[in-house]
Amino acid sequence: MQNPFDELIVMIHETQTLVNKRLTQSPNYEPYKHTATQLEIILDQATRQHIPTLDEYKKIDLGIMCAKTLEQKDPELADLIYKVLEIYDKIVV
């Protein structure tokens, strides 16, 4: 079984690649900018193999933003974000 932190890092990199592509096309679109920032936070935690505190975990609001904004506009990105969050949740819980 793969280390969940390693699995998370791989999934974050895949998601970041798509986010960066989207940001090139729409550099001022706030949901893409917010996604990039939140992914950096999660990546930092995963790289350090840091299990986030409850306060740190609560600051990650990608799921809410995805449900409200990206599922309709960019389902491909939303799907990747949900995969990141699924792994992230396993680490936290």
PDB file of N, CA, C and O in Angstrom:
ATOM      1  N   MET A   1       0.843  -1.193   0.000  1.00  0.00           N
ATOM      2  CA  MET A   1       0.000   0.000   0.000  1.00  0.00           C
ATOM      3  C   MET A   1       0.883   1.249   0.000  1.00  0.00           C
ATOM      4  O   MET A   1       1.850   1.346   0.755  1.00  0.00           O
ATOM      5  N   GLN A   2       0.531   2.187  -0.852  1.00  0.00           N
ATOM      6  CA  GLN A   2       1.313   3.408  -0.990  1.00  0.00           C
ATOM      7  C   GLN A   2       1.087   4.323   0.219  1.00  0.00           C
ATOM      8  O   GLN A   2      -0.015   4.415   0.759  1.00  0.00           O
ATOM      9  N   ASN A   3       2.162   4.987   0.619  1.00  0.00           N
ATOM     10  CA  ASN A   3       2.081   5.988   1.681  1.00  0.00           C
ATOM     11  C   ASN A   3       1.054   7.047   1.254  1.00  0.00           C
ATOM     12  O   ASN A   3       1.156   7.586   0.151  1.00  0.00           O
ATOM     13  N   PRO A   4       0.068   7.353   2.110  1.00  0.00           N
ATOM     14  CA  PRO A   4      -0.958   8.323   1.702  1.00  0.00           C
ATOM     15  C   PRO A   4      -0.390   9.710   1.404  1.00  0.00           C
ATOM     16  O   PRO A   4      -0.938  10.430   0.570  1.00  0.00           O
ATOM     17  N   PHE A   5       0.686  10.091   2.063  1.00  0.00           N
ATOM     18  CA  PHE A   5       1.300  11.393   1.773  1.00  0.00           C
ATOM     19  C   PHE A   5       1.879  11.397   0.358  1.00  0.00           C
ATOM     20  O   PHE A   5       1.732  12.376  -0.374  1.00  0.00           O
ATOM     21  N   ASP A   6       2.540  10.293  -0.026  1.00  0.00           N
ATOM     22  CA  ASP A   6       3.092  10.196  -1.385  1.00  0.00           C
ATOM     23  C   ASP A   6       1.971  10.208  -2.422  1.00  0.00           C
ATOM     24  O   ASP A   6       2.073  10.869  -3.456  1.00  0.00           O
ATOM     25  N   GLU A   7       0.912   9.474  -2.132  1.00  0.00           N
ATOM     26  CA  GLU A   7      -0.247   9.433  -3.030  1.00  0.00           C
ATOM     27  C   GLU A   7      -0.849  10.833  -3.172  1.00  0.00           C
ATOM     28  O   GLU A   7      -1.221  11.248  -4.269  1.00  0.00           O
ATOM     29  N   LEU A   8      -0.940  11.544  -2.068  1.00  0.00           N
ATOM     30  CA  LEU A   8      -1.477  12.900  -2.075  1.00  0.00           C
ATOM     31  C   LEU A   8      -0.606  13.835  -2.901  1.00  0.00           C
ATOM     32  O   LEU A   8      -1.121  14.641  -3.676  1.00  0.00           O
ATOM     33  N   ILE A   9       0.698  13.734  -2.741  1.00  0.00           N
ATOM     34  CA  ILE A   9       1.621  14.594  -3.490  1.00  0.00           C
ATOM     35  C   ILE A   9       1.470  14.372  -4.989  1.00  0.00           C
ATOM     36  O   ILE A   9       1.434  15.333  -5.759  1.00  0.00           O
ATOM     37  N   VAL A  10       1.384  13.131  -5.402  1.00  0.00           N
ATOM     38  CA  VAL A  10       1.218  12.822  -6.833  1.00  0.00           C
ATOM     39  C   VAL A  10      -0.088  13.426  -7.350  1.00  0.00           C
ATOM     40  O   VAL A  10      -0.114  14.033  -8.422  1.00  0.00           O
ATOM     41  N   MET A  11      -1.158  13.261  -6.596  1.00  0.00           N
ATOM     42  CA  MET A  11      -2.459  13.782  -7.035  1.00  0.00           C
ATOM     43  C   MET A  11      -2.458  15.309  -7.050  1.00  0.00           C
ATOM     44  O   MET A  11      -3.061  15.917  -7.935  1.00  0.00           O
ATOM     45  N   ILE A  12      -1.794  15.930  -6.089  1.00  0.00           N
ATOM     46  CA  ILE A  12      -1.706  17.398  -6.076  1.00  0.00           C
ATOM     47  C   ILE A  12      -0.957  17.884  -7.308  1.00  0.00           C
ATOM     48  O   ILE A  12      -1.380  18.843  -7.954  1.00  0.00           O
ATOM     49  N   HIS A  13       0.145  17.233  -7.636  1.00  0.00           N
ATOM     50  CA  HIS A  13       0.916  17.665  -8.817  1.00  0.00           C
ATOM     51  C   HIS A  13       0.084  17.554 -10.089  1.00  0.00           C
ATOM     52  O   HIS A  13       0.137  18.429 -10.953  1.00  0.00           O
ATOM     53  N   GLU A  14      -0.678  16.482 -10.200  1.00  0.00           N
ATOM     54  CA  GLU A  14      -1.548  16.317 -11.370  1.00  0.00           C
ATOM     55  C   GLU A  14      -2.589  17.440 -11.419  1.00  0.00           C
ATOM     56  O   GLU A  14      -2.856  18.005 -12.480  1.00  0.00           O
ATOM     57  N   THR A  15      -3.161  17.749 -10.273  1.00  0.00           N
ATOM     58  CA  THR A  15      -4.179  18.796 -10.197  1.00  0.00           C
ATOM     59  C   THR A  15      -3.564  20.168 -10.459  1.00  0.00           C
ATOM     60  O   THR A  15      -4.162  20.998 -11.143  1.00  0.00           O
ATOM     61  N   GLN A  16      -2.373  20.406  -9.918  1.00  0.00           N
ATOM     62  CA  GLN A  16      -1.702  21.689 -10.141  1.00  0.00           C
ATOM     63  C   GLN A  16      -1.412  21.916 -11.622  1.00  0.00           C
ATOM     64  O   GLN A  16      -1.500  23.044 -12.108  1.00  0.00           O
ATOM     65  N   THR A  17      -1.071  20.861 -12.328  1.00  0.00           N
ATOM     66  CA  THR A  17      -0.795  20.991 -13.761  1.00  0.00           C
ATOM     67  C   THR A  17      -2.021  21.531 -14.486  1.00  0.00           C
ATOM     68  O   THR A  17      -1.912  22.429 -15.321  1.00  0.00           O
ATOM     69  N   LEU A  18      -3.186  20.979 -14.163  1.00  0.00           N
ATOM     70  CA  LEU A  18      -4.409  21.453 -14.805  1.00  0.00           C
ATOM     71  C   LEU A  18      -4.781  22.854 -14.334  1.00  0.00           C
ATOM     72  O   LEU A  18      -5.206  23.680 -15.141  1.00  0.00           O
ATOM     73  N   VAL A  19      -4.628  23.133 -13.052  1.00  0.00           N
ATOM     74  CA  VAL A  19      -4.932  24.476 -12.538  1.00  0.00           C
ATOM     75  C   VAL A  19      -4.049  25.513 -13.215  1.00  0.00           C
ATOM     76  O   VAL A  19      -4.531  26.573 -13.615  1.00  0.00           O
ATOM     77  N   ASN A  20      -2.768  25.218 -13.346  1.00  0.00           N
ATOM     78  CA  ASN A  20      -1.855  26.167 -13.991  1.00  0.00           C
ATOM     79  C   ASN A  20      -2.234  26.405 -15.448  1.00  0.00           C
ATOM     80  O   ASN A  20      -2.121  27.523 -15.950  1.00  0.00           O
ATOM     81  N   LYS A  21      -2.679  25.361 -16.120  1.00  0.00           N
ATOM     82  CA  LYS A  21      -3.151  25.519 -17.505  1.00  0.00           C
ATOM     83  C   LYS A  21      -4.369  26.432 -17.534  1.00  0.00           C
ATOM     84  O   LYS A  21      -4.467  27.320 -18.381  1.00  0.00           O
ATOM     85  N   ARG A  22      -5.297  26.210 -16.605  1.00  0.00           N
ATOM     86  CA  ARG A  22      -6.503  27.039 -16.547  1.00  0.00           C
ATOM     87  C   ARG A  22      -6.164  28.487 -16.191  1.00  0.00           C
ATOM     88  O   ARG A  22      -6.764  29.423 -16.721  1.00  0.00           O
ATOM     89  N   LEU A  23      -5.203  28.660 -15.294  1.00  0.00           N
ATOM     90  CA  LEU A  23      -4.797  30.020 -14.922  1.00  0.00           C
ATOM     91  C   LEU A  23      -4.156  30.767 -16.090  1.00  0.00           C
ATOM     92  O   LEU A  23      -4.283  31.987 -16.197  1.00  0.00           O
ATOM     93  N   THR A  24      -3.479  30.044 -16.952  1.00  0.00           N
ATOM     94  CA  THR A  24      -2.901  30.669 -18.142  1.00  0.00           C
ATOM     95  C   THR A  24      -4.018  31.206 -19.037  1.00  0.00           C
ATOM     96  O   THR A  24      -3.889  32.271 -19.641  1.00  0.00           O
ATOM     97  N   GLN A  25      -5.106  30.456 -19.108  1.00  0.00           N
ATOM     98  CA  GLN A  25      -6.238  30.849 -19.950  1.00  0.00           C
ATOM     99  C   GLN A  25      -7.109  31.911 -19.279  1.00  0.00           C
ATOM    100  O   GLN A  25      -7.675  32.768 -19.958  1.00  0.00           O
ATOM    101  N   SER A  26      -7.219  31.858 -17.950  1.00  0.00           N
ATOM    102  CA  SER A  26      -8.081  32.777 -17.188  1.00  0.00           C
ATOM    103  C   SER A  26      -7.361  33.226 -15.924  1.00  0.00           C
ATOM    104  O   SER A  26      -7.723  32.807 -14.825  1.00  0.00           O
ATOM    105  N   PRO A  27      -6.344  34.077 -16.067  1.00  0.00           N
ATOM    106  CA  PRO A  27      -5.501  34.430 -14.914  1.00  0.00           C
ATOM    107  C   PRO A  27      -6.213  35.172 -13.785  1.00  0.00           C
ATOM    108  O   PRO A  27      -5.716  35.187 -12.659  1.00  0.00           O
ATOM    109  N   ASN A  28      -7.336  35.773 -14.052  1.00  0.00           N
ATOM    110  CA  ASN A  28      -8.035  36.531 -13.013  1.00  0.00           C
ATOM    111  C   ASN A  28      -9.235  35.803 -12.441  1.00  0.00           C
ATOM    112  O   ASN A  28      -9.977  36.374 -11.642  1.00  0.00           O
ATOM    113  N   TYR A  29      -9.440  34.561 -12.830  1.00  0.00           N
ATOM    114  CA  TYR A  29     -10.596  33.811 -12.338  1.00  0.00           C
ATOM    115  C   TYR A  29     -10.303  33.344 -10.917  1.00  0.00           C
ATOM    116  O   TYR A  29      -9.462  32.474 -10.691  1.00  0.00           O
ATOM    117  N   GLU A  30     -11.011  33.937  -9.976  1.00  0.00           N
ATOM    118  CA  GLU A  30     -10.728  33.734  -8.552  1.00  0.00           C
ATOM    119  C   GLU A  30     -10.769  32.266  -8.111  1.00  0.00           C
ATOM    120  O   GLU A  30      -9.899  31.863  -7.340  1.00  0.00           O
ATOM    121  N   PRO A  31     -11.722  31.452  -8.551  1.00  0.00           N
ATOM    122  CA  PRO A  31     -11.705  30.047  -8.122  1.00  0.00           C
ATOM    123  C   PRO A  31     -10.425  29.301  -8.516  1.00  0.00           C
ATOM    124  O   PRO A  31      -9.965  28.435  -7.771  1.00  0.00           O
ATOM    125  N   TYR A  32      -9.850  29.623  -9.669  1.00  0.00           N
ATOM    126  CA  TYR A  32      -8.587  28.981 -10.049  1.00  0.00           C
ATOM    127  C   TYR A  32      -7.444  29.467  -9.158  1.00  0.00           C
ATOM    128  O   TYR A  32      -6.601  28.677  -8.734  1.00  0.00           O
ATOM    129  N   LYS A  33      -7.422  30.746  -8.883  1.00  0.00           N
ATOM    130  CA  LYS A  33      -6.376  31.292  -8.005  1.00  0.00           C
ATOM    131  C   LYS A  33      -6.501  30.704  -6.603  1.00  0.00           C
ATOM    132  O   LYS A  33      -5.502  30.351  -5.977  1.00  0.00           O
ATOM    133  N   HIS A  34      -7.730  30.604  -6.120  1.00  0.00           N
ATOM    134  CA  HIS A  34      -7.968  30.052  -4.785  1.00  0.00           C
ATOM    135  C   HIS A  34      -7.560  28.576  -4.732  1.00  0.00           C
ATOM    136  O   HIS A  34      -6.957  28.125  -3.757  1.00  0.00           O
ATOM    137  N   THR A  35      -7.890  27.842  -5.773  1.00  0.00           N
ATOM    138  CA  THR A  35      -7.510  26.433  -5.842  1.00  0.00           C
ATOM    139  C   THR A  35      -5.999  26.287  -5.784  1.00  0.00           C
ATOM    140  O   THR A  35      -5.484  25.441  -5.052  1.00  0.00           O
ATOM    141  N   ALA A  36      -5.286  27.099  -6.547  1.00  0.00           N
ATOM    142  CA  ALA A  36      -3.825  27.025  -6.562  1.00  0.00           C
ATOM    143  C   ALA A  36      -3.252  27.283  -5.170  1.00  0.00           C
ATOM    144  O   ALA A  36      -2.334  26.586  -4.737  1.00  0.00           O
ATOM    145  N   THR A  37      -3.781  28.267  -4.480  1.00  0.00           N
ATOM    146  CA  THR A  37      -3.307  28.598  -3.136  1.00  0.00           C
ATOM    147  C   THR A  37      -3.574  27.455  -2.154  1.00  0.00           C
ATOM    148  O   THR A  37      -2.700  27.073  -1.376  1.00  0.00           O
ATOM    149  N   GLN A  38      -4.789  26.919  -2.202  1.00  0.00           N
ATOM    150  CA  GLN A  38      -5.147  25.842  -1.284  1.00  0.00           C
ATOM    151  C   GLN A  38      -4.316  24.581  -1.561  1.00  0.00           C
ATOM    152  O   GLN A  38      -3.912  23.888  -0.627  1.00  0.00           O
ATOM    153  N   LEU A  39      -4.065  24.287  -2.829  1.00  0.00           N
ATOM    154  CA  LEU A  39      -3.237  23.126  -3.169  1.00  0.00           C
ATOM    155  C   LEU A  39      -1.815  23.292  -2.641  1.00  0.00           C
ATOM    156  O   LEU A  39      -1.197  22.318  -2.209  1.00  0.00           O
ATOM    157  N   GLU A  40      -1.298  24.505  -2.672  1.00  0.00           N
ATOM    158  CA  GLU A  40       0.044  24.766  -2.128  1.00  0.00           C
ATOM    159  C   GLU A  40       0.091  24.477  -0.627  1.00  0.00           C
ATOM    160  O   GLU A  40       1.069  23.920  -0.128  1.00  0.00           O
ATOM    161  N   ILE A  41      -0.957  24.854   0.081  1.00  0.00           N
ATOM    162  CA  ILE A  41      -1.022  24.604   1.526  1.00  0.00           C
ATOM    163  C   ILE A  41      -1.025  23.101   1.796  1.00  0.00           C
ATOM    164  O   ILE A  41      -0.282  22.609   2.645  1.00  0.00           O
ATOM    165  N   ILE A  42      -1.868  22.385   1.063  1.00  0.00           N
ATOM    166  CA  ILE A  42      -1.947  20.934   1.261  1.00  0.00           C
ATOM    167  C   ILE A  42      -0.637  20.268   0.862  1.00  0.00           C
ATOM    168  O   ILE A  42      -0.181  19.342   1.532  1.00  0.00           O
ATOM    169  N   LEU A  43      -0.032  20.734  -0.224  1.00  0.00           N
ATOM    170  CA  LEU A  43       1.248  20.169  -0.669  1.00  0.00           C
ATOM    171  C   LEU A  43       2.333  20.379   0.376  1.00  0.00           C
ATOM    172  O   LEU A  43       3.133  19.479   0.632  1.00  0.00           O
ATOM    173  N   ASP A  44       2.366  21.548   0.975  1.00  0.00           N
ATOM    174  CA  ASP A  44       3.348  21.813   2.027  1.00  0.00           C
ATOM    175  C   ASP A  44       3.169  20.829   3.178  1.00  0.00           C
ATOM    176  O   ASP A  44       4.147  20.279   3.686  1.00  0.00           O
ATOM    177  N   GLN A  45       1.944  20.610   3.582  1.00  0.00           N
ATOM    178  CA  GLN A  45       1.677  19.664   4.669  1.00  0.00           C
ATOM    179  C   GLN A  45       2.083  18.248   4.272  1.00  0.00           C
ATOM    180  O   GLN A  45       2.703  17.533   5.059  1.00  0.00           O
ATOM    181  N   ALA A  46       1.739  17.848   3.069  1.00  0.00           N
ATOM    182  CA  ALA A  46       2.045  16.493   2.603  1.00  0.00           C
ATOM    183  C   ALA A  46       3.544  16.277   2.471  1.00  0.00           C
ATOM    184  O   ALA A  46       4.054  15.213   2.825  1.00  0.00           O
ATOM    185  N   THR A  47       4.245  17.270   1.969  1.00  0.00           N
ATOM    186  CA  THR A  47       5.698  17.162   1.799  1.00  0.00           C
ATOM    187  C   THR A  47       6.387  16.968   3.144  1.00  0.00           C
ATOM    188  O   THR A  47       7.371  16.235   3.246  1.00  0.00           O
ATOM    189  N   ARG A  48       5.870  17.622   4.164  1.00  0.00           N
ATOM    190  CA  ARG A  48       6.431  17.489   5.514  1.00  0.00           C
ATOM    191  C   ARG A  48       5.825  16.299   6.269  1.00  0.00           C
ATOM    192  O   ARG A  48       6.183  16.045   7.419  1.00  0.00           O
ATOM    193  N   GLN A  49       4.914  15.577   5.625  1.00  0.00           N
ATOM    194  CA  GLN A  49       4.166  14.486   6.248  1.00  0.00           C
ATOM    195  C   GLN A  49       3.533  14.949   7.555  1.00  0.00           C
ATOM    196  O   GLN A  49       3.563  14.267   8.580  1.00  0.00           O
ATOM    197  N   HIS A  50       2.968  16.129   7.461  1.00  0.00           N
ATOM    198  CA  HIS A  50       2.320  16.787   8.602  1.00  0.00           C
ATOM    199  C   HIS A  50       0.833  16.484   8.581  1.00  0.00           C
ATOM    200  O   HIS A  50       0.154  16.772   7.596  1.00  0.00           O
ATOM    201  N   ILE A  51       0.327  15.909   9.651  1.00  0.00           N
ATOM    202  CA  ILE A  51      -1.108  15.704   9.787  1.00  0.00           C
ATOM    203  C   ILE A  51      -1.687  17.015  10.306  1.00  0.00           C
ATOM    204  O   ILE A  51      -1.356  17.445  11.411  1.00  0.00           O
ATOM    205  N   PRO A  52      -2.548  17.653   9.517  1.00  0.00           N
ATOM    206  CA  PRO A  52      -3.036  18.974   9.910  1.00  0.00           C
ATOM    207  C   PRO A  52      -3.867  18.942  11.189  1.00  0.00           C
ATOM    208  O   PRO A  52      -4.571  17.977  11.487  1.00  0.00           O
ATOM    209  N   THR A  53      -3.752  20.031  11.922  1.00  0.00           N
ATOM    210  CA  THR A  53      -4.606  20.211  13.089  1.00  0.00           C
ATOM    211  C   THR A  53      -6.030  20.465  12.594  1.00  0.00           C
ATOM    212  O   THR A  53      -6.248  20.700  11.406  1.00  0.00           O
ATOM    213  N   LEU A  54      -6.976  20.417  13.496  1.00  0.00           N
ATOM    214  CA  LEU A  54      -8.360  20.684  13.121  1.00  0.00           C
ATOM    215  C   LEU A  54      -8.507  22.091  12.547  1.00  0.00           C
ATOM    216  O   LEU A  54      -9.240  22.291  11.578  1.00  0.00           O
ATOM    217  N   ASP A  55      -7.814  23.069  13.135  1.00  0.00           N
ATOM    218  CA  ASP A  55      -7.870  24.441  12.632  1.00  0.00           C
ATOM    219  C   ASP A  55      -7.302  24.533  11.216  1.00  0.00           C
ATOM    220  O   ASP A  55      -7.869  25.207  10.356  1.00  0.00           O
ATOM    221  N   GLU A  56      -6.186  23.856  10.979  1.00  0.00           N
ATOM    222  CA  GLU A  56      -5.585  23.863   9.638  1.00  0.00           C
ATOM    223  C   GLU A  56      -6.529  23.200   8.638  1.00  0.00           C
ATOM    224  O   GLU A  56      -6.710  23.687   7.522  1.00  0.00           O
ATOM    225  N   TYR A  57      -7.117  22.103   9.047  1.00  0.00           N
ATOM    226  CA  TYR A  57      -8.030  21.361   8.184  1.00  0.00           C
ATOM    227  C   TYR A  57      -9.256  22.198   7.809  1.00  0.00           C
ATOM    228  O   TYR A  57      -9.711  22.164   6.666  1.00  0.00           O
ATOM    229  N   LYS A  58      -9.776  22.934   8.759  1.00  0.00           N
ATOM    230  CA  LYS A  58     -10.968  23.752   8.519  1.00  0.00           C
ATOM    231  C   LYS A  58     -10.702  24.887   7.532  1.00  0.00           C
ATOM    232  O   LYS A  58     -11.638  25.399   6.919  1.00  0.00           O
ATOM    233  N   LYS A  59      -9.453  25.283   7.371  1.00  0.00           N
ATOM    234  CA  LYS A  59      -9.109  26.360   6.447  1.00  0.00           C
ATOM    235  C   LYS A  59      -9.116  25.898   4.982  1.00  0.00           C
ATOM    236  O   LYS A  59      -9.093  26.717   4.064  1.00  0.00           O
ATOM    237  N   ILE A  60      -9.148  24.595   4.782  1.00  0.00           N
ATOM    238  CA  ILE A  60      -9.188  24.064   3.422  1.00  0.00           C
ATOM    239  C   ILE A  60     -10.661  23.967   3.010  1.00  0.00           C
ATOM    240  O   ILE A  60     -11.408  23.115   3.490  1.00  0.00           O
ATOM    241  N   ASP A  61     -11.044  24.858   2.117  1.00  0.00           N
ATOM    242  CA  ASP A  61     -12.451  24.929   1.708  1.00  0.00           C
ATOM    243  C   ASP A  61     -12.647  24.622   0.221  1.00  0.00           C
ATOM    244  O   ASP A  61     -13.593  25.103  -0.403  1.00  0.00           O
ATOM    245  N   LEU A  62     -11.756  23.828  -0.324  1.00  0.00           N
ATOM    246  CA  LEU A  62     -11.850  23.494  -1.743  1.00  0.00           C
ATOM    247  C   LEU A  62     -13.134  22.747  -2.082  1.00  0.00           C
ATOM    248  O   LEU A  62     -13.716  22.974  -3.142  1.00  0.00           O
ATOM    249  N   GLY A  63     -13.578  21.872  -1.213  1.00  0.00           N
ATOM    250  CA  GLY A  63     -14.777  21.103  -1.486  1.00  0.00           C
ATOM    251  C   GLY A  63     -16.001  21.987  -1.646  1.00  0.00           C
ATOM    252  O   GLY A  63     -16.803  21.789  -2.558  1.00  0.00           O
ATOM    253  N   ILE A  64     -16.140  22.950  -0.772  1.00  0.00           N
ATOM    254  CA  ILE A  64     -17.264  23.881  -0.827  1.00  0.00           C
ATOM    255  C   ILE A  64     -17.192  24.713  -2.103  1.00  0.00           C
ATOM    256  O   ILE A  64     -18.190  24.878  -2.805  1.00  0.00           O
ATOM    257  N   MET A  65     -16.003  25.234  -2.398  1.00  0.00           N
ATOM    258  CA  MET A  65     -15.825  26.056  -3.589  1.00  0.00           C
ATOM    259  C   MET A  65     -16.095  25.240  -4.852  1.00  0.00           C
ATOM    260  O   MET A  65     -16.697  25.739  -5.803  1.00  0.00           O
ATOM    261  N   CYS A  66     -15.651  23.995  -4.856  1.00  0.00           N
ATOM    262  CA  CYS A  66     -15.881  23.109  -5.997  1.00  0.00           C
ATOM    263  C   CYS A  66     -17.366  22.903  -6.228  1.00  0.00           C
ATOM    264  O   CYS A  66     -17.864  23.036  -7.345  1.00  0.00           O
ATOM    265  N   ALA A  67     -18.056  22.580  -5.160  1.00  0.00           N
ATOM    266  CA  ALA A  67     -19.488  22.303  -5.273  1.00  0.00           C
ATOM    267  C   ALA A  67     -20.257  23.534  -5.761  1.00  0.00           C
ATOM    268  O   ALA A  67     -21.203  23.411  -6.538  1.00  0.00           O
ATOM    269  N   LYS A  68     -19.850  24.707  -5.306  1.00  0.00           N
ATOM    270  CA  LYS A  68     -20.571  25.931  -5.653  1.00  0.00           C
ATOM    271  C   LYS A  68     -20.190  26.471  -7.034  1.00  0.00           C
ATOM    272  O   LYS A  68     -21.016  27.087  -7.707  1.00  0.00           O
ATOM    273  N   THR A  69     -18.948  26.241  -7.455  1.00  0.00           N
ATOM    274  CA  THR A  69     -18.448  26.929  -8.637  1.00  0.00           C
ATOM    275  C   THR A  69     -17.933  26.006  -9.737  1.00  0.00           C
ATOM    276  O   THR A  69     -18.370  26.102 -10.883  1.00  0.00           O
ATOM    277  N   LEU A  70     -17.025  25.130  -9.399  1.00  0.00           N
ATOM    278  CA  LEU A  70     -16.295  24.413 -10.438  1.00  0.00           C
ATOM    279  C   LEU A  70     -17.009  23.206 -11.024  1.00  0.00           C
ATOM    280  O   LEU A  70     -16.740  22.839 -12.168  1.00  0.00           O
ATOM    281  N   GLU A  71     -17.902  22.583 -10.284  1.00  0.00           N
ATOM    282  CA  GLU A  71     -18.577  21.394 -10.833  1.00  0.00           C
ATOM    283  C   GLU A  71     -19.265  21.713 -12.161  1.00  0.00           C
ATOM    284  O   GLU A  71     -19.238  20.900 -13.085  1.00  0.00           O
ATOM    285  N   GLN A  72     -19.870  22.868 -12.256  1.00  0.00           N
ATOM    286  CA  GLN A  72     -20.561  23.255 -13.488  1.00  0.00           C
ATOM    287  C   GLN A  72     -19.608  23.818 -14.535  1.00  0.00           C
ATOM    288  O   GLN A  72     -19.699  23.475 -15.714  1.00  0.00           O
ATOM    289  N   LYS A  73     -18.708  24.669 -14.107  1.00  0.00           N
ATOM    290  CA  LYS A  73     -17.826  25.363 -15.053  1.00  0.00           C
ATOM    291  C   LYS A  73     -16.674  24.485 -15.530  1.00  0.00           C
ATOM    292  O   LYS A  73     -16.288  24.551 -16.697  1.00  0.00           O
ATOM    293  N   ASP A  74     -16.120  23.664 -14.634  1.00  0.00           N
ATOM    294  CA  ASP A  74     -14.917  22.894 -14.962  1.00  0.00           C
ATOM    295  C   ASP A  74     -14.958  21.539 -14.255  1.00  0.00           C
ATOM    296  O   ASP A  74     -14.231  21.325 -13.285  1.00  0.00           O
ATOM    297  N   PRO A  75     -15.803  20.626 -14.735  1.00  0.00           N
ATOM    298  CA  PRO A  75     -15.944  19.339 -14.052  1.00  0.00           C
ATOM    299  C   PRO A  75     -14.662  18.505 -14.031  1.00  0.00           C
ATOM    300  O   PRO A  75     -14.453  17.720 -13.106  1.00  0.00           O
ATOM    301  N   GLU A  76     -13.816  18.664 -15.026  1.00  0.00           N
ATOM    302  CA  GLU A  76     -12.547  17.923 -15.051  1.00  0.00           C
ATOM    303  C   GLU A  76     -11.677  18.320 -13.857  1.00  0.00           C
ATOM    304  O   GLU A  76     -11.125  17.459 -13.171  1.00  0.00           O
ATOM    305  N   LEU A  77     -11.558  19.612 -13.616  1.00  0.00           N
ATOM    306  CA  LEU A  77     -10.776  20.092 -12.480  1.00  0.00           C
ATOM    307  C   LEU A  77     -11.457  19.724 -11.167  1.00  0.00           C
ATOM    308  O   LEU A  77     -10.790  19.320 -10.214  1.00  0.00           O
ATOM    309  N   ALA A  78     -12.767  19.858 -11.111  1.00  0.00           N
ATOM    310  CA  ALA A  78     -13.502  19.517  -9.890  1.00  0.00           C
ATOM    311  C   ALA A  78     -13.251  18.057  -9.515  1.00  0.00           C
ATOM    312  O   ALA A  78     -13.065  17.744  -8.340  1.00  0.00           O
ATOM    313  N   ASP A  79     -13.245  17.176 -10.492  1.00  0.00           N
ATOM    314  CA  ASP A  79     -13.005  15.760 -10.234  1.00  0.00           C
ATOM    315  C   ASP A  79     -11.616  15.543  -9.621  1.00  0.00           C
ATOM    316  O   ASP A  79     -11.471  14.773  -8.671  1.00  0.00           O
ATOM    317  N   LEU A  80     -10.611  16.207 -10.154  1.00  0.00           N
ATOM    318  CA  LEU A  80      -9.255  16.075  -9.593  1.00  0.00           C
ATOM    319  C   LEU A  80      -9.191  16.628  -8.168  1.00  0.00           C
ATOM    320  O   LEU A  80      -8.560  16.035  -7.294  1.00  0.00           O
ATOM    321  N   ILE A  81      -9.837  17.745  -7.947  1.00  0.00           N
ATOM    322  CA  ILE A  81      -9.845  18.334  -6.598  1.00  0.00           C
ATOM    323  C   ILE A  81     -10.495  17.378  -5.609  1.00  0.00           C
ATOM    324  O   ILE A  81      -9.995  17.189  -4.501  1.00  0.00           O
ATOM    325  N   TYR A  82     -11.604  16.778  -6.008  1.00  0.00           N
ATOM    326  CA  TYR A  82     -12.267  15.822  -5.119  1.00  0.00           C
ATOM    327  C   TYR A  82     -11.373  14.621  -4.816  1.00  0.00           C
ATOM    328  O   TYR A  82     -11.418  14.084  -3.709  1.00  0.00           O
ATOM    329  N   LYS A  83     -10.568  14.197  -5.778  1.00  0.00           N
ATOM    330  CA  LYS A  83      -9.631  13.093  -5.537  1.00  0.00           C
ATOM    331  C   LYS A  83      -8.562  13.508  -4.528  1.00  0.00           C
ATOM    332  O   LYS A  83      -8.197  12.729  -3.647  1.00  0.00           O
ATOM    333  N   VAL A  84      -8.061  14.739  -4.660  1.00  0.00           N
ATOM    334  CA  VAL A  84      -7.095  15.263  -3.690  1.00  0.00           C
ATOM    335  C   VAL A  84      -7.724  15.273  -2.300  1.00  0.00           C
ATOM    336  O   VAL A  84      -7.116  14.821  -1.330  1.00  0.00           O
ATOM    337  N   LEU A  85      -8.928  15.784  -2.216  1.00  0.00           N
ATOM    338  CA  LEU A  85      -9.591  15.899  -0.914  1.00  0.00           C
ATOM    339  C   LEU A  85      -9.915  14.539  -0.306  1.00  0.00           C
ATOM    340  O   LEU A  85      -9.901  14.388   0.915  1.00  0.00           O
ATOM    341  N   GLU A  86     -10.203  13.562  -1.134  1.00  0.00           N
ATOM    342  CA  GLU A  86     -10.474  12.215  -0.631  1.00  0.00           C
ATOM    343  C   GLU A  86      -9.238  11.648   0.075  1.00  0.00           C
ATOM    344  O   GLU A  86      -9.346  11.055   1.149  1.00  0.00           O
ATOM    345  N   ILE A  87      -8.081  11.832  -0.528  1.00  0.00           N
ATOM    346  CA  ILE A  87      -6.835  11.360   0.087  1.00  0.00           C
ATOM    347  C   ILE A  87      -6.512  12.195   1.325  1.00  0.00           C
ATOM    348  O   ILE A  87      -6.126  11.657   2.363  1.00  0.00           O
ATOM    349  N   TYR A  88      -6.673  13.502   1.207  1.00  0.00           N
ATOM    350  CA  TYR A  88      -6.399  14.416   2.326  1.00  0.00           C
ATOM    351  C   TYR A  88      -7.253  14.058   3.536  1.00  0.00           C
ATOM    352  O   TYR A  88      -6.774  14.059   4.670  1.00  0.00           O
ATOM    353  N   ASP A  89      -8.511  13.754   3.283  1.00  0.00           N
ATOM    354  CA  ASP A  89      -9.410  13.381   4.382  1.00  0.00           C
ATOM    355  C   ASP A  89      -8.949  12.106   5.080  1.00  0.00           C
ATOM    356  O   ASP A  89      -9.084  11.985   6.298  1.00  0.00           O
ATOM    357  N   LYS A  90      -8.416  11.173   4.338  1.00  0.00           N
ATOM    358  CA  LYS A  90      -7.915   9.917   4.939  1.00  0.00           C
ATOM    359  C   LYS A  90      -6.742  10.191   5.880  1.00  0.00           C
ATOM    360  O   LYS A  90      -6.582   9.517   6.898  1.00  0.00           O
ATOM    361  N   ILE A  91      -5.936  11.170   5.536  1.00  0.00           N
ATOM    362  CA  ILE A  91      -4.777  11.512   6.373  1.00  0.00           C
ATOM    363  C   ILE A  91      -5.233  12.198   7.651  1.00  0.00           C
ATOM    364  O   ILE A  91      -4.704  11.945   8.733  1.00  0.00           O
ATOM    365  N   VAL A  92      -6.213  13.060   7.507  1.00  0.00           N
ATOM    366  CA  VAL A  92      -6.677  13.867   8.649  1.00  0.00           C
ATOM    367  C   VAL A  92      -7.472  13.016   9.645  1.00  0.00           C
ATOM    368  O   VAL A  92      -7.284  13.123  10.856  1.00  0.00           O
ATOM    369  N   VAL A  93      -8.346  12.186   9.125  1.00  0.00           N
ATOM    370  CA  VAL A  93      -9.266  11.435  10.003  1.00  0.00           C
ATOM    371  C   VAL A  93      -8.563  10.292  10.688  1.00  0.00           C
ATOM    372  O   VAL A  93      -9.183   9.560  11.459  1.00  0.00           O
TER     373      VAL A  93
END
